[in-house]
Amino acid sequence: MSTSATPQATHTQNRKSTRPRSWIQTRPGFSSDLQGKRGNTMRPSRGFLQQPVGAPSVMMTSTSMLPRWCAGSWATWKLSHGCHLLNMGKGEGPIWFDNVHCTGKEKTLAQCQSNGIGISDCKHSEDVGVVCSDKRIPGFKFLNTLPNHVENLDIHVEDVQIRAILSSYRKRIPVMEGYVEVKDGGKWKQICNKDWTQFNSRVICGMFGFPGERKYNPRVYKMFARRRKPTYWDYSVNCTGNEAHLSSCKLGQAVLEKSNGTCPRGLPVVVSCVPGKDFAPTLMTGFRKAFRQEQPLVRLRGGAIVGEGRVEVLKNGEWGTICDDKWSLLSATVVCRELGFGTAKEALSGGRLGQGMGPVHMNEVECSGFEKSITECSFNKEALGCSHEEDAAVRCNVPKMGFQERLRLSGGRNPYEGRVEVLVERNGSLVWGTVCSEGWRTMEAMVVCRQLGLGFASNAFQETWYWSGEVSADAVVMSGVRCSGTEMSLSHCLHHGAHLSCPKGGGRYAAGVSCSETAPDLVLNPQVVEQTTYMEDRPMFMLQCAYEENCLSSTSSEVPANTYRRLLRFSSQIHNNGQSDFRPKADKHSWVWHDCHRHYHSMEVFTIYDLFSLNGTKVAEGHKASFCLEDSECDEGIEKRYECANFGDQGITVGCWDTYRHDIDCQWVDITDLKPGDYIFQIIINPNYEVPESDYTNNFTKCRCRYDGHRVWMYSCHNGGSLSSETEQTFPGLHSNQVTHR
């Protein structure tokens, strides 16, 4: 028996604890452009006019005292059309403004007329408050104009669209070709193609989720324009091609002022966009399968929906992250186009979409916007001072597929929960119905939340009697649903189709979900496994509790109590790199008490340990219940929240890790019957997907293991998805913890 390697608890990169709550200047309706954050991250806000980020506030130069507004002469136009007046009770501190008069066009209340800062005869009984609508003001303003063309004009359009004109494109989803139209003054108008360039088309396609543009047949559009007279917009647009959105392009001269609303010797602008591989028609599927697809150099991880996530790049066969120094919308757009999406909506920094593990490959990335890959951009190879708390992420524009219109949550207390109802065709008409809850699990719930743009699943419910839903939609219209968790729509999952089978029926037994904008992400530290592995020969009479919990191999039941079992021991250090705490699925009252070990199990199977031969045959196995999920250690600046002592709450805080030491029961694999040789050792966390996570692909760790009958070596340990696909193929066993189909 070999001696034990000294167990070492390795420390990962420090991460930022909490970010300061800043004071911002609000604009009515939360946002006035089309590049704002996703609508579902913005909730109706209410309160005094002194609220921090996410609620109505006004930027004040004095941060020592919080402002109050008096209700004297207060009117709804001061709130614009995004808010309405409300009495929120008495505040404290000085009252800064009184008799405020606004036209509704001001960007901040400080620009409105008033008695002056600090001049007031009001009391706090007259404090005013607002409730803001979560509806965004439609449209955007052009921020740039060409010199000597459009000066001092406030050009605001309500919307932009690509309208399919040809019959062959009208029923296609997504819309990839048609007129570019601008909604101005409540009317849709076409743009004259005079001075229109390929760069303009590139920007239009990008903002609608397409990576590029292509040529089209102009003849058919000339014929259409002759039959139906277009209504033209007054202005031209001048883009350089690397803008993320049309509003960033320069607004050109008013081309129609001298032409009486016509487009001299021109036609309406037409664009034809190239879809990414995830949104392209599948006519060539057979040919694609015949050729081996190349390993991508860039990927996104940790995002709730398609087209968002932490950016990771492949270098020297190993995946790593990008440091957020100088990270910009231009660089983020290169990533989005490379992955088959459109331009970037947001370039996120500070590990906003979770933190990775492994190397930081790129720092201070700077792109021109025309690169084919982020790896072609200039960057600093040295990542000194960068840690995973600075991991860069993106949110990309993706094509509108119409998936959200065919699914809804009904009966919930808020838009993030409810009974799942789908829209299907029955007897030639569209009807709403429920989903059979038999076999309904986390993966199916994940797809529902993604399809609705509501983030991650937090719970999957098999009974929804507490959510009444629509009575007319009680009937089951979908059964046997099985999802891998990566589908964009519930209809893409396996299901029974028209052959429904649901013994319990719908109604109170229909499937339901609750969604959350954030989720945890458990990642094992592979170095700790490698450094703490050793063997122990332990007598059977000292393993009775472990035997009762099925932590020994099946042959242990056939041997006397005075024999020994050979155990492969190791420590597990499990980090939460996600955006929310990891909590057991079961509530305290349902935890299972194990009398022998004298503790509760919050999850019966928290980790699985397997040993494989080099041909992939399982030769030994073990498992560990979560009898104690707690914060063993945390990154600097983060406080522990979970402790098992005294029947305390269990969980793993974001930025903390839970260590299962090598010297506790069941933290082993029974290798008594194992023959000497080379093997693959594998650990899987949260194997049954009981708790939703933002990324399941990194929930397993693999190591090479050599056993000579007397000693054991563990080496080349790595997490799932951390190596290139070619390297990963040399490790048999589970290649991904993401299910293909259950």
N, C-alpha and C positions, 0 to 999 in steps of 0.2 A: 504494500500500500504506500502510495507516495505521500509526501508531506504536503501540507496545504500552502498554497500561495497566500501571502498576506492580503486579506480583503482590503481593497482600496475603494473609497467612495470618490469618484471623480466629479469634478465641479465643472458644469457647463458655463458658457458665456453668460456674463451678467446681463440682466435685462432691466429696462426701465420699469420702475414700479408704477407710479401714477403720473399722469401728465397734468400740468396745471390747467385749471378751468379758465379759459380766456373770456374776455368781454368783447362782444362783437357788435357790429352795427347791423341791425336787421332791416330787411326790405319786405314790403308787404307780400304775403303769400309765400314766404320763405325763399323763393327763388324767382329770378326774372329771366333766366336763360335756359336753353335746352341741354346745357352741359352739367346741370346740377346733380346732386346726389340722387340715388334711387328714391322714388317717392315713398317706398315703404319704410324708409329710415326716418321719415319726418312725421311726427305725430302732432295732433292739435295741441297747442300750448296755451296755458292761461297763467295769469299772475300779475303782480305789480310790474311796472315798467323798470325792472332792475334785474331781470333774470339772466343767468349765464347762458352758455351755448345751448341752442335747441329751443329757446323760448324768446319772446320779444325783449329786446334790449336796445340800448343806445350807447355808443362809444362815448365815454367821458374822460377828459384829461385828468381829472382827479380820481384816483383809485382808493383814496383813504375813506371817502364817504360815499354811500350809495345813493343815487338820485331818486326823488319822488316827483310825481306830477300832480298838480292840483286839478280838480274837476271843473274849475271855473272856465266857462266858454268851451268846454270839451265837446267835440262832435264826431260823428262817425267818419267824416271824410278825413279826419286826422289819422284814422286807422287804415285808410284806403279800403279796397274791397276784400282784403284778406282777413280782417278781424272785425269783431263787434264789441261794443262797450259792456263792461261788467264791473260791479262793485265787488272787490276782492278783500275788503276789510281794511283795517288800519295798519299802516306801516310805521317805521321808525326812522330817525335821523332827519336831516334837513329836507325841505321841499325846494327843489331847484327851479321849477317852472310853474307859471300861472298864466291864465288867459292865453292859451296857445291857439294860434290860428294857422291852419295849413290849407294849401290848395289841393293836396293829394299827390302832387308831382315831386315833392321833396324826397330825397333819398334817406334823410334822417330827420327826426323831430327837432334836432338842434338847429336845422335850417328854417324851421317855421317861425313865424312872428310870435312874440311873447312879451311879457313884462321885462324880461331879462333874466339872466341866470341868478338865482338866489333872491329875486325880488318877488315876494309873495305875502299875502295876508291870509293864507289858507291854514286849515287844521288837517290833521291826519284822518279825520272823519270824512274828508273830501278827497282822499286819495283815489286815483282811478286805476283801472286794470283793463286788460284786453284778453280775449280768446281768439286765437288765430286759426284759420281754416287750414287743413292739411292739403287743400287743393292748390297746386302750383299755378301761378299766373302763366297762361300759355304764351309761347313765342319767345323771341329774343330780340335784342337790339344789336345793330351793327356797330361794333366798337371802333372800326377803322374806316377811313374814307380816303379816296385818292385826292391829292392836292388839286385845288382849283376846280373841282367837280361838284362835290356835295359838301359844303362847309356849313357848320352850325345847324345841321338838320338832324332831328331826332327820328331816325328811321327805325320803326319797330314792326316786325312781321309776326303773325300769330302762329304760323306753322309752315313746315316744308314737307312735301311728299313726292314720291315717285308714283305716278298714276299710270297703270297699265292701259295701253291704247289698243293694241292688237288683240284679237280674240284668243289667239294662242297663248297669251300671257295673262289674261284676265283671271283665270281660275287657278293660276299657279301660286303656290306659297313657298317661299317668300316672293314678293314682287321684285323682279330683277331688272326689268326694262320698261321704259315709258317716259312720259313727259315729266320734267322737273317743274313742280308747281309751288307757288308761294301763296299763302293765305294772308291777304292784306285787306283790311276793312271788312272782314267777314266773307270775302269772296276769294275763290281760288283763281290764280292768274298764272299764265305761262311766262317763261323768260325768253326774250328774243335771243337767238343764237349768234347775233352779231357780237364779235369779240369773245365769244365763248371758246374756252380752250380745254385741252385734255386734262390740264391740272384742275380745272373746275370740276370736271366729271370725276376725277380721282377723289376729291374731297367729298362730293355728294355721295358716291358709293361708300366711302369710308364711314360717314356718319350714319348710314343705314345698315352697317354691319358687314359690308363686303370688302374684301382685301384689295380689289382692283377693278378696273374698268376694261371694256373691250369694244370693238367696232360693231356697228349694227348696219342694217340695210336702210338707207335714208329714203329710198323710193316710196316705200309703202307709207311712210310718215308724210311725205309730200302730198300724196293722194288724199290722205286723211285730213290734212290741213286745208286743202282746197274745199272739201265737202263741209267742214265745220270750222267757222271762223274763230280763231283763238282770241282770248282776252289777255293782253300782255301786261306784265308788271312794268313799272316806269323805269326801273334801274338795271344796270349791268353789274356783274360781279367779277372781281379779279382776284384769283387765288394763285398761290405759288405752288400748291400741290402737297405741302407738308402740314397744312392746317388740320386740326382734329375736328373742326366744325365749321360750317358755313359762316357763322357769326364772326369768326376770326379772319375771314377774307376781307379784302378792301372793297368797299362799295364804290362802283364806278359812276360815270356820268348818267344823267337822266336821258336815256337813248330815245325816248318816245315824245319828248317835248315838241319836236318839230315835225313829227310824222303822224300826228292825229291818232295815236294809239295803235299804229301798225308797226310791223317789223320790215322795213324796206329791204327787199331782196333777201329776206331771211325767213326762218321757220322757228317754231317753238323748240326749245332745247330738249333733246332726247339723250338719256344715258342708258347704257347697258352694262350691268355690273356682273362680275365674276364671283360666284359664291364660294365659300370655303368648303373643304371636304366634308365637314359635318352637316352642311346644309345643301349640298349639291344633290341633284337627282341621282338615283342609284341604278341607272341603266347599265353602267359599266362594272357592276359589282363582280361579275364573273371574271372579267379581265383583271380586276384589282387583286382578287384572291390568287391569281396565277403567278403573280410576281411578289417577291418579298419586299415589304415596305421598309424603307430606310429608317434608321433610328433618328428621331427628331433631336435637335440640339437644344431646344427650349421647351419648357412645359410650365403649366400653372398648377399650383397645389393649394389646398385649404380654402378655396372659394365655395360659396354657397350655390351659385348658379353658373351656367356655362358662360365662359368668357371672363371670369374673374379669378384671381388667386395670387399667391406668392410666386414670383418669377424665379425659376431655377434653370440653370444652364449645365450642359454636359461638357466636362473637360477631363481629358485623360481617363475616360471610362468611369468617372465619378460625378454625380450630380451635386451641385452647390448653388448657393444663392447669390444675389447681387446686393451690394451695399447701397444705401439710399442717398449717398452723397452725390449732389448734382442730378439726382433722378428727376426727370421732367416728363411732361406730356408728350414731347417729341420722341423721346426714347421709348416711352410706354407704347406709343402708336406703332413703332417698329416691331415690338414684341407682338402686339395684337394682330397686325397684318401677317406676320410670319406664321402665326398659328391659325390663319384662315378666318380671322374676324375682321372687323372694320377698324376705325380709329379708336383711340383710347378716350374713354369718358373721364377717367381719373387716373393719376399717377400717385399711388399711395406709398407712404414711407412709414418708418417706425414700427415695422412688423405688424401693421394693422390687420393683415389677414393671416395671422399666425406666424410662428417662428420655425425656421428649419433647423436641421442638425447637419453637421459635416462642414466642409470648407465654404468660405466666401470667395467665389471665383473672380468677381468683377467689382470694381469700385470706380466712382467718378465717371460713369458712362455718359458719353455725349454723342448724339446722333444728328445727322442732317435731316432725317425723315424719309430718305429714299433708299436706305439700305435694305437688302433682302433679309438680313438676319441681324439680331442684336450683337452677334459675335463679330460683325463687320464694323461696328461702331468703335470709336476710340475710347479707351478706358485705361485706368491705372491698374496695372497688374498687382501692385502692392495693396493689400487690404489691411494695413496696420491701423489699429484703432477701431476697426469695424467688428461688430459682433452681430449676432442674430436678432438683437433688438432693433437693428437698423435694416432688416430685410425689406427689399423693395417689392411692391405688388402693383397690380393693374386691375382696372375694370374696363372692359372693352365694349364697344357697340356691337351688338349681334343682330342678325335679321329678325324681323317680327314674324314668327311662325304661327301666331294665332292660338297657341296652346292654352293660354290663360282663359280664353273664352269658352273652353269646353270642360272646365272643371270649376268647382266652387266649394267653399266650406259654409255650412248652414247650421244655424242654431247656437253658435258659440257666443261667449261673452264678449269677444273682441274679434277683429278680422284674422287673428293668427290661430284660431282654433275652431273646431266644428266637425260636423258629420261630413264625410266626403261624398259629393254628388257629382256625377259625370253626365255630360250631354251626349246622347247616342241617337242613332237613327233607328226607328221602329215603325214598320209599315208605312214607309215613305215620309214620315214626319220626325222631327227632332224632339226628344223627350228627355227630361231630367230623371235620374234614378240613382240608387245607392250602390255601394260596392260591398260584396259579401266579405264579412270579417274573418272567415275561416282561413287561417294561415297568414293573417295580416300582421306584419312585423315592421321593424325599424326601416328596412330597406325600401319597402313600399311607401311608408310615410315620408321618407327622404325625397322620393320622386315627386310626391304630391306637393310638398313645400317648395321644391325647386321649380316645378311647373307654374306655380302661382307667384313665384318671385318673392316668397316669404322667408327665405333663408334655409335653415336646417330644421329637421324634425327634432322635437324635444320629447314627444311621446307618440306611440301608436296605440290606438284604442280599439278593442274588439267589441265593446258595448258602448252605445251612445244614447242610452235612454234619457240621460240628463240634458241632451241637446235635441230638442224636438224636431228641428229641421222643417222642411216643407212637406206637408202631408201628401201632396200630390206626387212627391218624389220618393215615397217609401219603398217602392218596388225595386228589387235587385236587378240591375242591368249589366253588372260585370262581376264575374266570380273567378276563382282560381288564379288570382293575380300573384305573380312571382316576379320580382324585380332584382336586378343586380345592383341597383343603387345609382347607376350612372346615366340612366335614361333621362331624356328631356321631357317626356310625357308618359303618363300612366298607360296610355294606349300602346306604347312601345314595349311594355313588359309582356311576358307570357301571361295568357289568360284563356279562359274557356271559349271565348268568342260568343257565338250565338247559342252554344250548348251549355246553358247555365246550370249550375249545380250548387245549391246553397240550402242545406237542411234547416238551418235556423231562420232563414229568410232575412229580410231587411228590417226597416223600422228601427227598433231599439237595439237590434244586433248588427246594425250596419257599421262599417269601418269608419273610424274617425282619427283625426290627427291634431296635434298642437305643434306650432312652429316657433322657431326662435331665430333671431338674426345672428346669433353666435353659437358656437359649440366647442367642446373640449377637443383636444387632440393628444392622445397618449403615445409616447415614443419611448422605447427602451434604450438605455445606454449600453451599446454593445461592448464597449471597453471594460465595463464593470464585470460583465459575464466572463470575458476572456481572462481577466486578472484574478478572479476569485474562485475559479474551478479547481476542485480537488476530489479525491475519493475517500470514502470512509466505509469500513466494515463494521456494521452495527448489529448487535445481537437481537434476535427476533423478539425476546421478551421486553425489550425497550421500545418496540415499535407497535404496541397494541393500539394506541390511539390512531396512528397513521394507517394501520391495517383497517380499522373501522371506517376511515374516510377514503378507503380505496386508493391509497397513495403508493401501494406496492404492486408488483407484478402478480399475475394470476397464480403463479407457482408458489407464492408465499403461503397459500392456504394448505399446502400439502407437506409442509416441512415442520419439524418439531420446534419448540420454543427455544431450545438451546443452540440452534444454528444461527448463522450470520447472513445478513443481506449486504451486498455491495452497492453503495449509493454514490452516484455522481452528483456532487453538491456544487452549488454556485449561488451568487447573490443576484438579485434583480433590482435595478434602479429605474423606476418608471416615472418619466417626466410628463407634465401637462404643458404642452407648447401651444395650446389652442387659445381661444378667446373667452372661454367661460369655464367654470369649475366642473370637474368630473365628479358626479354624484352617483351612488348606486341607484339602480332602477327601483328597487323595493324600498318601501317605507320601513321605518324602525319596527313597527308593530308586526311586520311580516318576516323579519329576519329569523333565521333558523338557529336555535341554540344547540350546540354540540357539547354534550355533558362531559365527554372524555377530556377534551381540550379546554373546557370551561370558557367558551367564547361563542359569540354570535357570528354567523356567516351572512354578510350582506349580499354577496353574489356567490352562488354555489360553485361556479366555474369562472374564475377571473383570468387565469392563465393556463395554457396547455404546453407541456414539454414533450417533444418527440425526438427520437433518434432514428435516422434513416440510413440504410445501406447506400452505397454509391449508385445503385440502380433505382433508388427511390422507394424501396420496400421498408416499411416501418418495422423496426426490430425492438424498440422499447418506447415506453411512454409514461407520462406522469401528468398531474394537474394540480393546481393550487386554487383553493377557494379564497375569496377576499374576506378573511375574518377580521381584517383591520386595514381599512383604507385611510391613511392619514398623511399629513405633511411631515415627512421626516426632516427635510431641509428645504430651504427656499433661496432663490437668488437674492442678491443684496437689495435691500429696500422693500422686500415683500414680507408681510407678516403671515405666520401660520394661522390657518383657520380651522383645521380639522385635527382632532385628537381622539383616539379610541378609548382612552381611560374613562372610567365611570360611565360607560354606555354613552359616550359622546357621539356627536355627528361624525359621519365618515365621508371622505372625499379627498380630492387632490386639487389644491388651489392652482390657478394659472401662475406659472413661474415657480412652482414647487415640484418636489418629487417624493415618491414613496419608495422606501428601500425595504425589500424583503431579504433579510440576511440569510446567508448560507447555512446558519446553524439552527434554523427553526424547522419544525416538522413540515414534511411534504415539499420542501424547497430542494427537490432532487429528482433524479430519474433512477429507478431501480435497474441496475445493469448486471445483476447477479448471474443471469443466464447468457450474457453477451459474450460472443467470441472475440478474440483480439482482431483488430483490423482498423480500417479507415471508415469514418462515418460522417454524416451531416447532422448537426444538432440544431433544433429549431424551437423557438419560443413564440407563442402567439398570445397577445393581450386582447381581452374582450372578444374572445373567439366567436361567441354567439350573437354579436352585435346587439347585446342587451341595452347598452347605453349608446345613444347617437354620438358620433364624432365627425369632425370636419374632414378627416382623411383616414380611411381604414387601410390604405396601401402600406403605411409605415408601421402597422401594428405587429409586425413579426420581425424576428431577428434570426439570422442563420450563422452558423460557425462550422468550420471544419474541425473534426475531432479524431484524434488518433489514440487507440487503446492497445497496449501490448500485453495486457493481462496483469500487469503490476503497476503501471503508471498510466496517466491520461494527460493528453495535451489538447488545449482548445485554442484555435488560432483563426485568423481571417474572419472575425466576427463583423457583421454589418447588418444594418436595418434594411427592410424590404424597400425596394425602389431607390436605394441610394447608389446603386451601380448601374452601368449600362446593361441593356437587355442581353447582349452577347456574354458578358461576364456572369450575369445572373443565371444563364442557362447552364453553367458549369456546376451549379448547386442544385441537386435534385430536391424534390419535396414541393412545398407550396411556393409558387413564384409570386403570388399576390394574395393578400388577404381580402381583396375585393372579389365578392362572389361573381361568377359568370351567370349561373342560374341555379337556384337551390331546388 
